[in-house]
Amino acid sequence: MSDLKKAADGKADDRPAEKPEKRQRSVQVVMLALMITMLLAMLDNLIVGTAMPTIVGDLGGLEHLSWVVTAYTLATAASTPIWGKLGDMYGRKGIFLTSIVLFLIGSVLSGMAQDMGQLIGFRAVQGLGAGGLMVGVMAIIGDLVPPRERGKYQGMMAGVMAIAMIGGPLVGGTITDHLGWRWSFYINLPLGAVALAMVTAVLHLPKRERTEAKVDYLGAGLLTLGITAIVLVTTWGGSEYDWNSAVIMELIAIGVASLVGFLFVETKAAEPIIPLHIFRNRNFTLMSVVGFMSGFVMFGAVLFLPLFQQSVQGASATNSGLLLLPMLLSMMVVSLIAGRVTTSTGKYKIFPVVGSVLMVTGLFLLSQMDTGTTRLTSGIYMAVLGAGMGFLMQITMLVAQNSVEMKDMGVASSATTLFRTLGSSFGVAIMGALFTGRVQDEMAARGGGGATAKSAQLDAASLAKLPDAMREAYQFAVSSGTHIAFLVSASVGVIALLASVFVKEVPLRGSGPETVSSDGAQEPAAVAGPKQTEAV
């Protein structure tokens, strides 16, 4: 693994280089283990979401249903930057394995829950582990594979995402129907065991010198409080509480105060959770913006496209993951092509620009859908959006990691992941509020008066039972709500386009010994970060 080690620590090695074929096989085995872990993280919410009606029927506690998802999301978002920093400070492999074990413990406990309160608590434990899964995968890839070569594996990562989104609901429904809802959690165990065994056996990373600085507990606490407040605002606003309610206003105040305090603490801490100096790099900051906006768009689309197809086009909810197939396949193919081109040329600036243009175009086309739009037409629109996302999803992480020194790989990966997660929270909240508001207004105007947020989610079977006039009114209202939601998303996508235009084309690091300065220029390895030694 000498070439891999040099790629990770940026230092030359006097020993004979491994043959390219052997090195490639080594990387592929490690990548397989990492992709299994990534699949573990992505599948969970999709599988559990399908099982939720059965869970509520067994455990009761319908009024606490939203907390099963919220507790997991909160714990994941809040722990993400902490996992990244711990990996930088104490070694990536041990921290990554710890996050997998914690996730599996949370999965077992969730499957054993006897009431809704226990399930919510155990989901939080599971979310804490999940926060380290994606960050660990991205940071380890950043350690092992130089940015110039990383494009080879972009299609693999996009493929895992597509498999999770398509297969998650199908697997969740099958497991719940035949094995019971508890197995929607227990299914994580075999996957997790394989990931643990493979990571333990085949992953070998350079061992960093252990830092003597203490963990920035105050900064971690303030950041956790701020993220928690933000996620609760986006989760509760417009659904549990009015946007102008006292609870939402208090959460906003707590979030702002916590994040301002966090920024102040980070300027004084010896080992800040998120070192602010990484934002001095223009490319890193711009990719953080693009990541936030792509998260906003991606998860909003995943939520509302199946809803439109089920409510307006009469598609079955059973195979809801298949409804997104045009978008996901397009995203996977384009990501693979972009990765290959990046590897062969070392150029990447064109991809976020073209991706943002396609994303905005796809969103605008989706906003034009109405009750007469065919599935073929909507599929083409989704493919355009998917192509845009394919150019953006992995390139943002690639450029962000290429913009920092190796010693900051974990915090760079966690910060980029965090911005994407927060973007998805805002996207679902804002698009959801606009969608529901428009549906209610249109139903009221057309005599369907009792429309509520829940009535904006009728499936094809329920629609068939409505009187013709009511059904037509409802379908028009849903298409109108989809129009405003995607139109706003297209406007948000313009921000990503503007950020992409200002990205500086900095050569991607290859396997040579080089590092990156704060302005994006490459420097010799002599000025790189802390010394690293080989793991035993």
Secondary structure as UniProt FT lines:
FT   HELIX           2..9
FT   HELIX           20..59
FT   HELIX           62..64
FT   HELIX           65..90
FT   HELIX           92..111
FT   HELIX           116..144
FT   HELIX           147..150
FT   HELIX           151..153
FT   HELIX           154..178
FT   TURN            181..182
FT   HELIX           183..186
FT   HELIX           188..202
FT   STRAND          207..208
FT   HELIX           217..236
FT   TURN            238..240
FT   TURN            243..244
FT   HELIX           246..266
FT   TURN            267..268
FT   HELIX           276..280
FT   HELIX           282..311
FT   TURN            318..319
FT   HELIX           320..324
FT   HELIX           325..345
FT   HELIX           350..367
FT   TURN            371..372
FT   HELIX           375..402
FT   HELIX           406..408
FT   HELIX           409..445
FT   TURN            446..447
FT   TURN            449..450
FT   HELIX           454..457
FT   HELIX           460..464
FT   HELIX           468..501
FT   STRAND          514..516
FT   TURN            518..519
FT   STRAND          522..524
FT   HELIX           525..527
FT   STRAND          532..533
//
